[in-house]
Amino acid sequence: MSRPNNPPKPPHPLKGSGSSHLSHERLIAQLAVQRASLLTKRVQQTLDLPSTSPIPSTPLTPTGSSIPWYLNSASASAQTHNNGRRCSVAKPDASPVTIADFAAQALLISAIHSAFPEDSFVGEEDSYSLRADTDLTLQVWELICATKLDDEKSESLLARPKDIEEMFRVIDLGGKGKGGRKGRFWALDPIDGTSAFLKGQQYAISLALIEDGQEVLGVLGCPNLPSPSDGQRVEENRTDGQGMGVMISAVKGDGYAVLREMGSGGLKEGRRIDKRRDHSKGVELKDLHFVDSLISPATSSDKVHELALKAGAKYPGTEVYSSHMRYAAMVLGGREYVQARIPYNKGAAWCLWDHAGSQLIYKESGTGKVTDLYGKEIYFGTGRKLTGNWGLITADESVHGKVQGLVTELLAKSSD
């Protein structure tokens, strides 16, 4: 296995969550993400995965003899559950959605809303499909009721829907939330990378606190990501089949991120990630390691390949489908890791929940810089879509400007 040129030094131990700033928000958010990760991990292990799936049988058995799934359209193409029932349908944008998406969103929002009732939400899912299908509703409700943290003290800190009508309401707090420029709201993606989730690959659960249009707290659950060893890359099919994966979090201004293994009870001890301790001179263009997705329907990998050629760097590097897992790869990789997302559509605006929180984690973990393709900082106060920005560059601050310059040349050539 190839390794990055300049892997970060091993993170050092950290008890608790670090900074006292937003400490209660961080605690509740981390526990909520861990509980949602437990739910999704158990559901994934009931799927009828391809024979080449990396997910083996594990001690994390399902919450019942079988976890039911739904199919809302008889003509939809769908994955099957191991009891023979189909388990996912396509949303209007052609991406799949499962009962795990709905159930995880309900648990996440319920926990946060109870602890911080004045805050609002922006989430990916709404309850429209649930309200229209009684069988679907009951299956999601069963899954919610069956998911609890093993540690009673930790579970007692997290609220949950008391009945089905409340389940609808909390899901819609996210699905109908609008965000905005003023005040606090939470952005969440209950399963980022549902297509990869259905294949037993990498996926993420993201939760971010936005205040006045800026990220102030980010928590990212990576249930299939093994605890990283020094210099080991994030890989789509190298998954944690025996454990619960890892969680990465950060608070704005701390100057580091926190990495911890997840479990089924309380929070485990965390370790700091701080690439500022790497006192190397910076990153050269030729050493860049590109994080990309060759199968992304929204961005051009061909242009990223051209960019790598202009930089004199190798391509491909790390290939991961989930947006948030690409950020995780950036956080856990060396300073030479770079991500350039060049949309096919000039007017494309990305969904806020696909990026919120993970960008903050990346910036706090070291010397990373995040902008759009024009060098503008990403602004999270424009509603459900990031309409104030186009495209994305994440790179070490020592090389970000050079990468942006090459992107500008590439785009100018394309418009000729």
N, C-alpha and C positions, 0 to 999 in steps of 0.2 A: 504493500500500500504506500502510495506517495504521500509525503508530508509537506505542510506549508514551509516556506523558506525561513520565516522568522516566527515560530510559534510563541504565543504569550507564555510568560512564566506561570507556574502552577498557582492557582488562587490560594490565599491563606485563610485559615479558619475564621469564622465570624459567628458569634452567638447571637441569637435573636435575629432581628431584621435590620440592625444598624442604626440609622438616623432616627432621632426622636420626632423629627418633622413628619407629619402625616402617619405617625406610627400606628394609630388605630385603624385608619383607612387601609394601610398596608397589611396589617394583620388579617382583617376581615376579608380583604381581596384575595390574599394568598390562600386562606382556608377555603374560600368559595371556589377558587380555581382548582384547588386540590380535590374538593368534593365532586366538581363537574368532571374532572379528569378521571376519577374513579368510575363515574357513570359511563363515560364514553369508552373507557378501556374495557370494561366488562361487556358492553354492547358489542364492541369490535370483535371480541373473542367468541361471539356467538355466530359470526357471519360465516357463510359458506364461501370461504376464500379460495382463490385458485391454488392448485397443487404446489405452485412455486412460492406461495405466500411465506413471508419471513416470520409470521406469528405462530409459535407453537402453542400446545396446550400448557397452561400454567396454573399455579394455585389460585389465581384471580378468577374463580369460577363465576358464572352468571348469578344474578340475584334471585333467580328462581329456576324451575325446571326448564323453562324456556322464556326468552324475552320476546314478546310479540312485536311484530312490525306491521306496517301498513302499506297498502298500495291504493292511491287515491284515483288513479286512472287505469282502466283495464288495458289501455293501449300503450302505456308508458313502458319504456325500457328500464329494467331495474335489476339490482343485485338480489340474490336470494339469501334467506336466513337458513341456518342449518336444520330447521324443521320443514324446509321446502317452500316457505312463504317468501314472497318478494318483499324487499325491505326498503326501497328508496324510490322516489319519483323525481321527475325533473321540474325545477322551478321555471318561471317565465324566461329567465336568462339561460336556460338549458343546463344549469348546474343542479346536481342532485341535493335532496334534503332528506334526512332520516328522522326518526323519532328521537334519536340522541340529540340532534340539533335543538328541537323544541324543548326537550326535558332539561338539557344543560342550560339553555337560556332562562328557563323558568327558575331553576335553582340559583343561578348567578344573580339575577335581578332581585329575587325575593330576599336573598341574604343582604345585598347592598342596600336595597330600599328600606328594609327594616332598621338597619344601623344608621343610615343617613337619609331620612325621609324628605329632606328639602332638595336633594339632588335629583336631576333628571337623567334620562338614558337615551342612547342611540344603539340599537341592536339590529342584527341582520334579519331575524325572523319576525313574523306577526302570526296571530292566531287564526287567520282566515280559514286555512285548511282544517284546523282542529274544529272550529265551530260548525263547519259544514259536514262533519263526519263523526258520528258518535263512536264508532268502533276505534277510529284513530285516536280520538280524545281519551278513551279509556285505556288504550295501550300506553300513551304518553304518561297519563296519570299513574298507572301501575309502576312504571319505571321510576318516576319521581318518588313515590312512596317507598320504594325498595332501596333507595340510595341514601346511606348515612355514613358519616365518618365513624370509625371504630372508637375513637377517643371521645368519651361523653362530654368532657369539658369543652373541647374544640367544637363538637357538633352543637352544643348548647349556645354557642355564639352566632350560629347561622340560622336565620329564619327559613321557612319553607312555605309554599302555598298550603293553606288550610283546607281548601276544597277546589273543585274543578273551575268554578267561576273565578276564583282568585288566581288560579293558574293562567286562565285566559288574560286577565287584567295585567299581570306582571309581564307576561310575554309581550303584550301590546305596549307596555311602557317603553320597551326597546324598539319594537317594530314600527311604532307610530311616532317615536321620538324624533325631534327635529334638530337638536343641538343648538348651536348659536354662538355669538361672539361674547356674550356676557354670562357670568356665573359658572357654576360647576355642573358637569354632566359626566356620566360614565359611558364609554364606548366599549362594545363587546362583540366578539365573534365566537359563538359557542363551539363551532368546529370550523377552523380554517383549513381548507384542503379536504373537503368532504369526499371528493373523488379518490384521493389518496387514502383517506380513512377506510373507504369501502374495499380497498385493495390490501389493507394491512400495512400500509406505508406510513410515512411521517405526516402528522397533522398537529395542529396547535389549538389551544384555547386561550384567547386573549382578553384582557380586561385592562382598561386604561381610565384614569381620571383626568379630565380636561378642565382647565380653569381659565376663563377669559381667552379661549381659543388656543391655549398652549397646554401641552402634556405636562403634568406634574407628578404622575405616578403610573408605572406600567408593570403589569404582572403577566407573564407568559408561561403557560403550562405546555410542556412537550411530552405527552404521555408515552410516546414510543422511542424517545431519545435516550440511549444509554448514558450513564454518567460519563462525561468525556475525560479521557486521559490526555496527557500532554501531547499536543500536535495531532490529535486524531480528528478527522473531518466529520461533519454531519453528512450522512449518506441516506438516501431515500429508503433503501432496503436493509440497512443495518439497524435493527430495532431492538428495543428492550422487551424481550419476551417473558422475562422472569420477574420484572419489577414494574414500577409505576412511572418510570421516566424521570424527568427533571423539571424544575421550575426556575425561571430567571426573573428577577424583579429589579426595579430601580426607582429612586425618588429624585426629582429634579434638584440639582445642586449638591448631591452627595459626592459626586466624583468617582463613583464605582457602582457596579451592579452586584447583585447577590445571586449565587447559584446554589440550589439545594436539591437533593433527591426528594422525590415525592413518595408518599406512602398512603395507607388507608386510614391513618389516625391523625395525630397532631403534626405540626411542622417539625421537620428534622433540622439539624444544625446546618447553617448556611456558610458559604465560603465566598469571599470577595473576588470579583474580577476587576482588575485595574491595570490596563495596558500602559498606563502612564509610567509604570515601573520599568517598562522596556525603554532603555535610554539609547536605543539605536538612532542613527541620524535621520531616519525617515524611510520612505518607500520609493523605489525607482519604478518607472513605468514598465520596464521589462520584467519586473518581478511580480506584477499584479496577478492575483488569483481571482478569477471571475466567478461570482455566484449568480446562477441564472436558472431558467427553466425552459428547456427546449420545447415543451408541450404547452406553454402558456398561450391561451387564446387571445390575450390582450396586448402582448408586446412582441417585438421583433427580435428573435435570437440571431437572425442573419446580421442585423445591424450591430448587435453586441459582438458577434464574431469579427466583423469589420473593425470595430473599435479595438478589439484585442490585437488584431494584426497591425493596426496603426501604432499601438503601444509597444509592439514587439514582444507581447506576452503570449502565453499558451492559452488555448481554448479547445474544448470546454474545461471548466474547473470543477466546481461543485454544482450539481444539478438537483434541485429540490422543487416540487410543485407548489407547496403551500407558501403564501407570501410571508407569513410570520415565521415559518421555519427557515426561510432564507435570511431573515434578520437574525435568527438564532445562530445560523452558520456564521454570520458576520461577527456576532458577539464572541463566539467561542473560537473563531479562527484567528489567524495572525493579523498584524497591521496591514499586510499586503492584500487582504481580502477587499474586494470591490464589487459593487452591484450597480449596474446601469440598466434602467428599465425604460425602453423607448417604445411608446404606444404606436400601434398601427394607425390609429385615428388621431388626427391633429387636435380635434376637440374633445378627446376622451378625458373624463374626470373620474377618478377612482373612488371607491367607497371608503369612507373614513375608517370603518372598523377593520379594514384589511391592513392598516398601517399604524393606527394609534397605539401608543404604548411601547411597541417594539423599537420605534425610532428613538424614543427617549432612552430605553435600555442600552441601545447601541452607543449613543452619544455619551452616556454616563460611564460606560464600561472602559473608556479610554480616550483616544484622540480622534474619534470618528466625527465626521461632518456629514450632514444630510441636507440636500437641497433638491429642487426640481432641476430640469435640464437647463434652465436659464440662470441657475445660481440662486434662486429665491428660496428662503426657508419655507418649510411646509407649514401651512396654517390650518388649524383644525376648527376654526370658527365659522366655516362657510356652510354649515348644515350637514346633511348626510353624505354629500359628495365633496371631494376636495377640488372645488371649482376654481380656486385661486392658484392652482399649480398644475403643471403638465410634466409628466415623466418623473424620473427619480435618479439621483446619484447618491450612493452611500460609499464613502471612502475615507481613509485616513487623511487628516487635515494637511499632512505634508505633501500629498499627491492629488487631493481633490481638485484643485484649480487646474492642474494639468489634464486630468481626466475630462473635466468640463470643457476645456479648450478643444480637446480632440472630438468630443461630442458635437460641439458647435461646428467644427469643420465638416464632420460627417453629415450633419443635418443640412448644411449649406450645399454640399455636393448633391444630396438627394433632391433638393429643391430646384437644381439647375435643369 
